[in-house]
């Protein structure tokens, strides 16, 4: 009659096999290689995912300098008509502190004998109450209107490309836009009648983010209306949410008030394609490194299989004194779990240490003179560590289950 064994026997057996110093053979070597592989894979996953988190935060911070809290745009088409009723409906929404009217479209910018296509953004006068731009001005004044005179803010890349000089009244900026004639679908072939043309002085140069710097021009809303012929149409309304209100709540209220004809976008939704691309890259990197971790963990499978063969007599003795198939199976599963756990903890400590050093001392630089930050940004997230742990647990079970099952099925008679 078999005697019952203590419930903690599987853990004691697994610990004994893991810590045994009697024989330093090929099994021990393979186990150590397994631990090193899991440690390196875990550390690499933490470091790489933290870099992607840092890049995502960097994108948000860069665009956050020029992004309004919320943007209202037409669901279909690039513009929509505004009236007092619409503006009042938006302004009376709880949480809306400031509302800016916007007209944005492509235009041809000429300066002396140079020209380029720019994104012209026409803004009502309260825009800089939403987006403080003083810290991003390289030269000049941020005001788009000074007295009766209109001024443009020029991106640093545009200014460099065209050689724009500020407040040059002898050579103002010249902007052209295709003239839209009622009832006519094609462009007039007469150059004098084909384009609307307006001139404006450059009042300041901004440097916010490369995409904006290289292609954008900020002008007064009245100037954009004249050049583009938009009348009472706008391409967007920028909303600044009060400090005591949550942007998500205000966004939901605006969507309910404005109906299906409008979209209301928060900061992330304004750059959804870019942020989605970063998340997809991060996902594929996670899958790739998890696969590498699986390859490294195959050594656990081989070491456990060899351990089962090496410990056949021990298994037979355990079965003879009352060990069940489940107890034997659990013992060898725990051996694989201990190997993986030691490697994972070592990798976790190493990965967190490397990220902390990079965050604190900025050792690894971007290696580019034109980069917006000097060193690689990193940001550790608890969710990443959770999913890495989940992946390690799943991989360990996958590679350990077969040798553990084989150990549990051994016959006493054949091994004693």
C-alpha positions as CSV (number, residue, x, y, z in Angstrom):
1,X,0.0,0.0,0.0
2,X,1.4,3.4,-1.1
3,X,1.9,6.1,1.5
4,X,0.9,9.7,0.9
5,X,3.6,12.3,0.4
6,X,3.7,15.9,1.6
7,X,2.1,18.4,-0.8
8,X,5.3,20.4,-1.2
9,X,7.3,17.4,-2.4
10,X,7.3,18.5,-6.1
11,X,8.9,21.8,-5.1
12,X,11.5,20.2,-2.9
13,X,12.4,17.7,-5.7
14,X,12.6,20.5,-8.3
15,X,14.8,22.6,-6.0
16,X,17.1,19.6,-5.3
17,X,17.6,18.9,-9.0
18,X,18.2,22.5,-9.8
19,X,20.7,23.2,-7.0
20,X,22.4,19.8,-7.1
21,X,26.2,20.1,-7.3
22,X,27.0,16.4,-7.3
23,X,27.4,16.1,-11.1
24,X,28.3,19.0,-13.4
25,X,27.4,17.4,-16.6
26,X,25.9,18.3,-20.0
27,X,22.5,18.8,-18.4
28,X,23.7,21.5,-16.1
29,X,25.5,23.2,-19.0
30,X,22.3,23.2,-21.1
31,X,20.3,24.5,-18.1
32,X,22.7,27.4,-17.6
33,X,22.6,28.2,-21.3
34,X,18.8,28.2,-21.0
35,X,18.9,30.7,-18.1
36,X,21.3,33.0,-20.0
37,X,19.1,32.8,-23.1
38,X,15.9,33.7,-21.2
39,X,17.7,36.5,-19.3
40,X,19.1,38.1,-22.5
41,X,15.7,37.7,-24.3
42,X,13.8,39.2,-21.4
43,X,16.2,42.1,-21.0
44,X,16.2,42.8,-24.8
45,X,12.4,42.8,-24.8
46,X,12.2,45.3,-21.9
47,X,14.8,47.6,-23.4
48,X,13.3,47.6,-27.0
49,X,9.7,48.0,-25.8
50,X,10.8,50.8,-23.5
51,X,12.4,52.6,-26.4
52,X,9.2,52.4,-28.4
53,X,7.3,53.8,-25.4
54,X,9.8,56.6,-25.3
55,X,9.4,57.4,-29.0
56,X,5.6,57.4,-28.7
57,X,5.8,59.9,-25.8
58,X,8.3,61.9,-27.9
59,X,5.8,62.2,-30.8
60,X,3.1,63.2,-28.4
61,X,5.2,65.9,-26.8
62,X,6.4,67.3,-30.2
63,X,2.9,67.6,-31.7
64,X,1.5,68.7,-28.3
65,X,3.3,72.0,-28.8
66,X,1.0,72.9,-31.7
67,X,-2.0,70.7,-31.2
68,X,-5.2,72.0,-29.7
69,X,-7.0,69.9,-27.1
70,X,-9.8,69.0,-29.5
71,X,-10.4,69.5,-33.3
72,X,-13.8,69.7,-34.8
73,X,-13.8,68.8,-38.6
74,X,-16.3,67.7,-41.2
75,X,-16.9,64.0,-41.5
76,X,-17.1,64.3,-45.3
77,X,-15.3,66.8,-47.4
78,X,-12.5,69.2,-46.3
79,X,-14.6,72.1,-45.1
80,X,-18.0,73.0,-43.6
81,X,-20.1,76.1,-43.3
82,X,-20.3,77.9,-40.0
83,X,-23.0,80.1,-38.6
84,X,-23.9,81.7,-35.2
85,X,-25.9,78.7,-34.2
86,X,-23.0,76.3,-34.7
87,X,-20.5,78.5,-32.9
88,X,-22.9,79.1,-30.0
89,X,-23.6,75.4,-29.7
90,X,-19.8,74.7,-29.4
91,X,-19.1,77.6,-27.1
92,X,-21.9,76.8,-24.7
93,X,-20.6,73.2,-24.2
94,X,-19.4,72.8,-20.6
95,X,-15.6,72.7,-20.6
96,X,-15.0,74.7,-23.8
97,X,-12.7,77.6,-22.7
98,X,-11.6,78.9,-26.1
99,X,-12.8,78.4,-29.7
100,X,-10.6,79.1,-32.8
101,X,-11.7,79.2,-36.4
102,X,-9.3,77.6,-38.9
103,X,-8.9,77.5,-42.6
104,X,-6.1,75.3,-43.9
105,X,-5.1,74.5,-47.5
106,X,-2.2,74.2,-49.9
107,X,-1.0,77.4,-51.6
108,X,2.0,78.4,-53.8
109,X,4.4,80.7,-51.9
110,X,6.8,82.9,-53.9
111,X,9.6,85.0,-52.6
112,X,12.0,86.8,-55.0
113,X,12.8,84.1,-57.7
114,X,12.1,81.1,-55.4
115,X,8.8,79.3,-54.8
116,X,7.4,76.3,-53.1
117,X,4.0,74.7,-52.2
118,X,3.2,75.3,-48.5
119,X,0.4,74.4,-46.1
120,X,-1.2,77.7,-45.2
121,X,-3.1,77.8,-41.9
122,X,-5.5,80.7,-41.4
123,X,-6.2,81.3,-37.7
124,X,-8.5,83.6,-35.8
125,X,-6.7,86.0,-33.4
126,X,-7.3,83.9,-30.2
127,X,-5.3,80.9,-31.5
128,X,-2.2,81.8,-29.5
129,X,-4.3,81.8,-26.4
130,X,-4.6,78.0,-27.0
131,X,-1.1,77.3,-28.2
132,X,1.6,79.5,-26.6
133,X,4.3,79.8,-29.3
134,X,6.7,82.3,-27.8
135,X,9.1,79.6,-26.7
136,X,9.2,78.2,-30.3
137,X,9.9,81.5,-32.0
138,X,13.4,81.8,-33.5
139,X,12.9,85.4,-34.5
140,X,10.3,88.1,-34.9
141,X,6.9,88.5,-33.2
142,X,4.1,85.9,-33.0
143,X,1.3,88.4,-33.6
144,X,-0.5,87.8,-36.9
145,X,-2.0,91.3,-36.9
146,X,-0.3,94.5,-35.7
147,X,-2.7,97.4,-36.0
148,X,-4.1,97.3,-39.6
149,X,-1.2,95.3,-41.0
150,X,-1.3,91.5,-41.5
151,X,1.7,89.3,-40.8
152,X,2.6,85.6,-41.4
153,X,4.6,83.2,-39.2
154,X,6.9,81.1,-41.3
155,X,8.3,77.7,-40.5
156,X,12.1,77.5,-40.1
157,X,12.4,75.1,-43.0
158,X,10.3,77.3,-45.3
159,X,12.4,80.3,-44.3
160,X,15.6,78.5,-45.0
161,X,14.4,77.1,-48.3
162,X,13.3,80.5,-49.7
163,X,15.7,82.8,-47.8
164,X,12.8,84.8,-46.3
165,X,13.7,88.1,-44.6
166,X,11.4,89.4,-41.8
167,X,9.3,92.5,-42.3
168,X,10.8,93.1,-45.8
169,X,8.3,95.6,-47.2
170,X,10.1,95.8,-50.5
171,X,9.7,92.1,-51.1
172,X,6.7,90.6,-49.2
173,X,5.6,87.0,-49.4
174,X,3.4,86.3,-52.5
175,X,0.8,83.6,-52.2
176,X,-1.3,82.1,-55.0
177,X,-4.3,79.8,-55.0
178,X,-6.3,78.4,-57.9
179,X,-9.4,80.5,-58.4
180,X,-12.7,78.7,-58.1
181,X,-15.2,80.2,-60.5
182,X,-18.9,79.3,-60.0
183,X,-20.1,76.7,-62.6
184,X,-16.6,76.1,-63.9
185,X,-14.9,72.7,-63.2
186,X,-11.6,73.3,-64.9
187,X,-8.8,75.8,-64.3
188,X,-8.9,79.0,-66.4
189,X,-6.1,78.9,-68.9
190,X,-5.5,82.6,-68.6
191,X,-2.7,82.9,-66.0
192,X,-4.0,86.3,-64.8
193,X,-7.4,84.9,-64.1
194,X,-6.4,81.4,-63.0
195,X,-5.2,82.3,-59.5
196,X,-6.1,84.4,-56.6
197,X,-3.1,86.3,-55.3
198,X,-2.3,88.1,-52.0
199,X,0.8,89.5,-50.4
200,X,1.8,89.5,-46.8
201,X,4.9,90.4,-44.7
202,X,6.8,87.7,-42.8
203,X,6.5,88.6,-39.1
204,X,8.2,85.7,-37.3
205,X,9.9,82.4,-37.7
206,X,8.9,79.3,-35.7
207,X,10.5,76.0,-34.9
208,X,8.1,73.5,-33.5
209,X,8.4,70.1,-35.2
210,X,10.1,69.2,-38.5
211,X,6.9,68.5,-40.4
212,X,5.4,71.9,-39.4
213,X,8.7,73.7,-39.8
214,X,9.3,72.5,-43.4
215,X,5.9,73.1,-44.8
216,X,3.7,75.4,-42.8
217,X,2.8,79.1,-42.9
218,X,0.5,80.7,-40.3
219,X,-1.6,83.7,-41.4
220,X,-4.6,85.6,-40.2
221,X,-8.0,84.1,-40.8
222,X,-9.1,87.1,-42.8
223,X,-6.1,86.8,-45.2
224,X,-6.8,83.1,-45.8
225,X,-10.5,83.8,-46.5
226,X,-9.6,86.4,-49.2
227,X,-6.9,84.2,-50.8
228,X,-8.9,80.9,-50.8
229,X,-12.3,82.4,-51.3
230,X,-13.8,80.3,-48.4
231,X,-16.4,82.8,-47.3
232,X,-18.2,81.4,-44.3
233,X,-16.6,77.9,-44.7
234,X,-13.9,76.5,-42.3
235,X,-11.7,73.4,-42.4
236,X,-11.7,73.0,-38.6
237,X,-12.6,74.5,-35.3
238,X,-9.9,74.2,-32.5
239,X,-11.2,73.8,-29.0
240,X,-9.2,74.5,-25.8
241,X,-10.6,72.6,-22.8
242,X,-10.6,74.3,-19.4
243,X,-8.1,73.0,-16.8
244,X,-10.9,71.7,-14.5
245,X,-12.6,69.6,-17.2
246,X,-11.7,66.3,-18.7
247,X,-11.0,66.4,-22.5
248,X,-12.7,63.0,-23.0
249,X,-15.9,64.2,-21.4
250,X,-16.0,67.4,-23.4
251,X,-15.2,65.4,-26.6
252,X,-18.2,63.1,-25.9
253,X,-20.5,66.1,-25.2
254,X,-19.5,67.8,-28.4
255,X,-20.0,64.7,-30.5
256,X,-23.5,64.4,-29.0
257,X,-24.3,68.0,-29.7
258,X,-22.9,68.3,-33.2
259,X,-24.3,65.0,-34.5
260,X,-23.0,62.6,-37.3
261,X,-21.9,65.4,-39.6
262,X,-18.8,66.2,-37.6
263,X,-15.8,64.5,-36.1
264,X,-14.3,65.6,-32.8
265,X,-10.7,64.5,-32.4
266,X,-8.4,64.5,-29.3
267,X,-4.6,64.8,-29.5
268,X,-4.0,61.1,-30.2
269,X,-6.7,60.9,-32.8
270,X,-5.2,63.9,-34.7
271,X,-2.1,61.7,-35.3
272,X,-3.7,58.3,-35.3
273,X,-1.8,57.0,-38.3
274,X,1.6,57.8,-36.8
275,X,0.8,56.5,-33.4
276,X,-0.8,53.4,-34.8
277,X,2.3,52.7,-36.9
278,X,4.5,52.9,-33.8
279,X,2.1,50.5,-31.9
280,X,2.1,48.1,-34.8
281,X,5.9,48.2,-35.0
282,X,6.1,47.6,-31.2
283,X,3.7,44.6,-31.6
284,X,5.8,43.0,-34.3
285,X,9.0,43.6,-32.3
286,X,7.4,41.9,-29.3
287,X,6.3,38.9,-31.5
288,X,9.8,38.7,-33.0
289,X,11.6,38.8,-29.7
290,X,9.1,36.4,-28.1
291,X,9.9,34.0,-30.9
292,X,13.6,34.4,-30.2
293,X,12.8,33.7,-26.5
294,X,11.0,30.6,-27.6
295,X,14.1,29.4,-29.5
296,X,16.3,30.1,-26.5
297,X,13.9,28.2,-24.2
298,X,14.1,25.1,-26.3
299,X,17.2,24.4,-24.3
300,X,14.9,23.9,-21.3
301,X,13.1,21.2,-23.3
302,X,16.4,19.4,-24.1
303,X,17.8,19.7,-20.6
304,X,14.5,18.4,-19.0
305,X,14.3,15.5,-21.4
306,X,17.9,14.5,-20.6
307,X,17.2,15.0,-16.8
308,X,14.2,12.7,-17.1
309,X,16.4,10.0,-18.6
310,X,19.2,10.6,-16.0
311,X,16.7,10.4,-13.1
312,X,14.8,7.3,-14.1
313,X,15.8,5.4,-11.0
314,X,14.9,8.3,-8.8
315,X,11.4,8.5,-10.5
316,X,10.9,4.7,-10.0
317,X,11.8,5.0,-6.3
318,X,9.4,7.9,-5.8
319,X,6.6,5.9,-7.5
320,X,7.4,2.9,-5.3
321,X,7.0,5.0,-2.1
322,X,3.7,6.4,-3.2
323,X,4.4,9.3,-5.7
324,X,1.6,9.7,-8.2
325,X,2.0,10.4,-11.9
326,X,0.8,14.0,-11.2
327,X,3.4,14.5,-8.5
328,X,6.3,13.4,-10.8
329,X,4.9,15.5,-13.6
330,X,4.7,18.6,-11.4
331,X,8.3,18.1,-10.1
332,X,9.7,18.3,-13.6
333,X,7.5,21.1,-14.6
334,X,8.8,23.1,-11.6
335,X,12.4,22.4,-12.7
336,X,11.6,24.1,-16.0
337,X,9.8,26.9,-14.2
338,X,12.7,27.5,-11.9
339,X,15.2,27.7,-14.8
340,X,12.9,30.1,-16.6
341,X,12.2,32.1,-13.5
342,X,15.8,32.6,-12.6
343,X,16.6,33.7,-16.2
344,X,13.5,36.0,-16.3
345,X,14.3,37.7,-13.0
346,X,17.9,38.2,-14.1
347,X,16.8,39.6,-17.4
348,X,14.2,41.8,-15.7
349,X,16.8,43.3,-13.4
350,X,19.2,43.8,-16.3
351,X,16.6,45.4,-18.6
352,X,15.3,47.8,-15.9
353,X,18.8,48.7,-14.9
354,X,19.8,49.5,-18.5
355,X,16.6,51.6,-19.0
356,X,17.2,53.5,-15.8
357,X,20.8,54.3,-16.7
358,X,19.6,55.5,-20.1
359,X,16.9,57.7,-18.6
360,X,19.2,59.1,-16.0
361,X,22.5,59.5,-17.8
362,X,21.5,59.5,-21.6
363,X,24.4,57.3,-22.5
364,X,23.2,56.1,-26.0
365,X,22.8,59.1,-28.3
366,X,20.7,59.4,-31.4
367,X,23.9,60.0,-33.4
368,X,22.3,62.7,-35.6
369,X,23.0,66.5,-35.3
370,X,19.5,67.3,-36.5
371,X,17.6,65.0,-34.1
372,X,15.1,66.7,-31.8
373,X,16.5,64.9,-28.8
374,X,20.2,64.1,-28.0
375,X,19.6,60.5,-26.7
376,X,17.2,57.6,-27.2
377,X,14.1,58.2,-25.2
378,X,13.0,55.3,-23.0
379,X,9.9,54.8,-20.8
380,X,9.2,51.6,-18.8
381,X,5.6,50.5,-18.5
382,X,4.1,47.9,-16.1
383,X,1.9,46.6,-19.0
384,X,5.1,45.6,-20.9
385,X,6.5,43.7,-17.9
386,X,3.2,41.9,-17.4
387,X,3.0,40.8,-21.1
388,X,6.6,39.7,-21.1
389,X,6.0,37.7,-17.9
390,X,2.9,36.1,-19.5
391,X,5.0,35.2,-22.6
392,X,7.7,33.6,-20.5
393,X,5.1,31.6,-18.5
394,X,3.4,30.4,-21.7
395,X,6.8,29.5,-23.4
396,X,8.0,27.7,-20.3
397,X,4.8,25.6,-20.1
398,X,5.0,24.8,-23.8
399,X,8.6,23.5,-23.7
400,X,8.3,21.7,-20.3
401,X,5.1,19.9,-20.6
402,X,6.3,17.1,-22.9
403,X,9.3,16.0,-20.8
404,X,7.2,16.2,-17.6
405,X,4.5,14.0,-19.2
406,X,7.2,11.4,-20.2
407,X,8.5,11.4,-16.6
408,X,5.1,10.8,-15.1
409,X,4.4,7.8,-17.5
410,X,7.6,5.9,-16.6
411,X,7.0,2.3,-15.3
412,X,8.6,1.2,-12.0
413,X,9.4,-2.3,-13.2
414,X,11.5,-1.0,-16.1
415,X,13.7,1.3,-14.1
416,X,14.4,-0.4,-10.8
